[in-house]
Amino acid sequence: MFLQLAHTKTPVFQESKEFMLECYRITKDFPPEERFAMVQQIKRAALSVHLNIAEGCSRKSAAERKRFFEISRGSVIEVETAVDIACRLKYKTEEELKSLGHHLVNTFKQLTGLIG
């Protein structure tokens, strides 16, 4: 935002931001009893995806970058697993999750490409 670093213009950074924002949007109307459980876990994992991409991009060595991208990809899988449970509990329909799914898949694919 303030630094205007090159990584903020990369496709994976931009996609992960949309993924994270969509996670925040979809959890807004989860049941109140999930506020401190599933909602927080999804938000935390989604934010982790975006932040680890940012931190990975700032690393000089390829091995360090790869490790941060692997952590980020693991958090994508964590969100996918939690969202699947939320869908099965009927907190959201598959249709309501379509946009999130799009961003999730794209972020996962881009991270996989960066990891190699």
N, C-alpha and C positions, 0 to 999 in steps of 0.2 A: 504494500500500500504506500508506504513512505519511501522505501528504498528503491523501488522500481527496478528490481533485479531481473535478469534475463529469464530465470526459471518461471516467473509469473506469467510469461507468455507461452509457455509450452502447453501442448495439448493435454498432457496428463495432469498438469496442475489445474488447468481450467476445468477439465472434466471432473476431477476429484472435488473441486469446489462446488460444482453443481450437485454432485452426489451427496456431499455433506449437507448442503442446504436442503435438498429434498428429504434427507433423513430427519432433519429438524422439522420440516413441514409435516411429514406424515405422522410423526409422533405427537403432534400438538393435541390431537383429539383421541389418543389412546385412553383407556379407562383410568380414572384417578388412582386406583390401587397399583397401577404399573408405573406411576410417576418416579418412584425411587428405585425401581427394579429395571424392567425392560427398557423404558424410555431413556433412562440415564445411560444404560449400557450401549444402546444403539447410538446415542449422541456421542458418547465417549469414543467408541470405535470409529465412527464416521469422521470425527475430528482428528483422530489419530492417523487415519488414512492421509488426510490433507497435510497435516503437520509433518509427518514422516517423509512425504514427498518433498516438501519444502526443505527439510533438513538434509535429506539425501542429496538434493541438487546442490547444496552448498559444500559438499564434501569433495576433497581433491582426488582421493583415490577411488578407482573403480570398485574395489572390494567394499569400501565403506558405503558408497552410493548403493551398491547392490543390496547390502544388508538392510539399509533403511527402506528400500523398495520392497524387499521381502517382508519386512514387518508391516508395511503398509498393505501389501496384498493379503497378509494374514488377517488384518483388520477388516478388509472387504469381505472375506469369507465369514468372519464373525458377524458382521451386519446381515449378510445373506441368511445365515442360520437363524438369527433372532427374528428377522422379518418373516421367514417361513413359519416360525412358531406363532408369530402374531397373526398371520393369515389363517393358520389352522385354528386359532382361538377366535377367529372372526372379528378381530379388531379392525382389519382392513380387508377389502376384497382384492383379488388379483388385478382387477381393472384399476382400482385405486393405486395400486403399486406399480403400474406399468412404467411410468416415468422414472421411478426409482430404479426399477429393474434395468431400464435402458442405461442409465448412468452407472449402475453397478457393473454391468457387463463390460461397458466401454472402459471403465477405470481398470477393471481386472485385466482386460486384454492389453491395455497400454502398459500396465505395470509388468505383465508377463513378458512383453516385448523388451522392456528396459532391463529386465533381469537376465534375459537371454537363455 
